[in-house]
Amino acid sequence: MNKIPCGIIKDLLPSYIDGILSESVNEAVKIHLEECASCRKKLEEHRQQNIDEELSSGKKGEQFIKRLKSAKHYFIGMAIGAAIPILLFLGFILYVVVMAHING
């Protein structure tokens, strides 16, 4: 049986999954996993958790894009809503200036 305690292997599993362990440590973890059903089970739990997190983050990304599109329509409406009174005000000023020039 492998001499590395399960507690250490379980701490190394996230790095093992990410592939960032040195070759010798990676090999030691691999040997331990071949011999230890408990650590293999923990490895599968970590992998499933990673998959669940990826799916969850994908859903959050979709929700963010939907909110962004909704906000875009909101800001376009606000810009149009603000442009109408500004254009009316500028038209009134132009009318007053033209009338003053004609009468003046």
Contacts in CASP RR format, 6 or more apart in sequence:
PFRMAT RR
TARGET T0000
AUTHOR 0000-0000-0000
METHOD contacts of the structure
MODEL  1
MNKIPCGIIKDLLPSYIDGILSESVNEAVKIHLEECASCRKKLEEHRQQN
IDEELSSGKKGEQFIKRLKSAKHYFIGMAIGAAIPILLFLGFILYVVVMA
HING
1 35 0 8 1.000
2 28 0 8 1.000
2 31 0 8 1.000
2 32 0 8 1.000
2 35 0 8 1.000
2 36 0 8 1.000
4 28 0 8 1.000
4 29 0 8 1.000
4 32 0 8 1.000
6 32 0 8 1.000
6 36 0 8 1.000
6 38 0 8 1.000
6 39 0 8 1.000
9 29 0 8 1.000
9 32 0 8 1.000
9 33 0 8 1.000
9 36 0 8 1.000
9 39 0 8 1.000
10 39 0 8 1.000
10 42 0 8 1.000
12 21 0 8 1.000
12 25 0 8 1.000
12 29 0 8 1.000
13 29 0 8 1.000
13 39 0 8 1.000
13 42 0 8 1.000
13 43 0 8 1.000
13 46 0 8 1.000
14 46 0 8 1.000
15 21 0 8 1.000
16 26 0 8 1.000
16 29 0 8 1.000
16 43 0 8 1.000
17 43 0 8 1.000
17 46 0 8 1.000
17 47 0 8 1.000
17 50 0 8 1.000
19 26 0 8 1.000
21 29 0 8 1.000
32 39 0 8 1.000
33 39 0 8 1.000
33 40 0 8 1.000
33 43 0 8 1.000
END
